[in-house]
Amino acid sequence: MSKLCVVGTGYVGLVTGACFADLGNKVICLDIDEERINKVKQGIMPIYEPGLEQLVAQNIRSGRLSFSSDYQEGLHQADFAFIAVGTPSGVDGEADLQYVRQVAEQIADLVDHPIIVVNKSTVPVGTGDWVADIIKKRRNGRPLDFHVVSNPEFLREGSAINDFMTPDRVVLGSVHRESAALAAQLYAPLRCPVLITDLRTAEMIKYASNAFLATRISFINEIANICDELGADVTEVARGMGLDKRIGLSFLDAGLGWGGSCFPKDVKALAHMAVLHGTQPQLLQAVMDINRNQRRRAVVKLRKALGGLNDKTIGILGLSFKPNTDDIREAPALEIIHLLMNEGANIQAYDPQAMPGVAKIMPAIKLCSDPYQVAEKADALVLATEWNEFKQLDFERIREIMNGLVVLDGRNLWDPDTLRRMGFTYFGVGRGTMINGNNDADGK
Ligand code: NAD
């Protein structure tokens, strides 16, 4: 039984800790946020992730999973220290490594036994070496038997446990292959492909993967915008493309663009790394521009359909950046709400999980108890996040209670013909609804 300390008890750390405990390891999850740790100890999850509460409870009961906000306790006799702290965007788009540095310093100060430091946070290429340097310098000559392994995380919020337990691959990078091989043993029960590389390559695999997925979404969104103007349906275009095995169907859903805690900051950080090293990341720049524009196009569609936005009531369905999570970081819905409010619109919204977080940062929004309250007296209804419960709404009822009949289906979830037959003015994304005869989303 290996002893693991997982530092950072957020989306990645908590899922990682609970899953490794479930695989038979002794795990202690650590966080500087004492309130968070106290709540998890009582079974109150700091995040919404399907299945997590049960998995945590089960493994606490088994005695394999515990929590602490005390580094001394967490790192005591740990064979592995997993770093799973946040790496948000800094001012210029670079990854902010202050939290990773704090962890490295704590390890240097508190550990005196052999340890493998496994980095799960998404960090710029070269950070593994930087972490090793911090630890060495801080030891100031006091020897410590340690090695750094990069183990980028690919889990998706909303299906994180399943993604952890059945990964497509596990990537482990280190200058010390033996340490990478020891870390690989932790994943052996999962029987998945394990790729062992050098440190920098592993770090790059994570950025390249996220940038590629973001590129696919921006690509199909650009195609969607062209479809809008030319009268084609992007949902069928994507299917027609995706059935080609060389292309594949995933990440070809046109919509309001990508958001969340990873793609925006990771694409930005990769572009920043490129510029820093004298390369022009032209494609990445375009991928980000298209994404930004996608939100604005939604606002243009609404403005045109309503003949202006001032004093209009817009109902928003879905606030989290995607379904099955309460994460609102860089959520398209919130950006669209900002744009609409800047033009004088009143917003009423509903989300199955994300409303407590939104209430804290956007007090001017009226939060509703269900989709029908959102539709009540609204001039337009916008679907921003495709939660399951929005798939089968009673549109007869919605037609009766809305003030106007404009529907912007930002995730192409509903059937345009049905809604149009019912009298709604339906807009999807790339479903042949010409908005202005040109593609200028900035134009008013
Ligand atoms: P998060 O914000 O949910 O959690 C980070 C946690 O780290 C917080 O609870 C915070 O209190 C804690 N923390 C910060 N500084 C600390 C310190 N010095 N010591 C102990 N704890 C500290 O972040 P997240 O979404 O879990 O992301 C973590 C990393 O994993 C990021 O680099 C992210 O890019 C990467 N990642 C995230 C996902 C995802 O879906 N969320 C997927 C893959 C990779």
Boltz pocket constraint, residues with backbone or C-beta under 6 A from the ligand:
constraints:
  - pocket:
      binder: B
      contacts: [[A, 7], [A, 8], [A, 9], [A, 10], [A, 11], [A, 12], [A, 13], [A, 30], [A, 31], [A, 32], [A, 33], [A, 36], [A, 84], [A, 85], [A, 86], [A, 87], [A, 98], [A, 99], [A, 102], [A, 103], [A, 120], [A, 121], [A, 122], [A, 123], [A, 153], [A, 154], [A, 155], [A, 156], [A, 157], [A, 261], [A, 262]]
      max_distance: 6.0
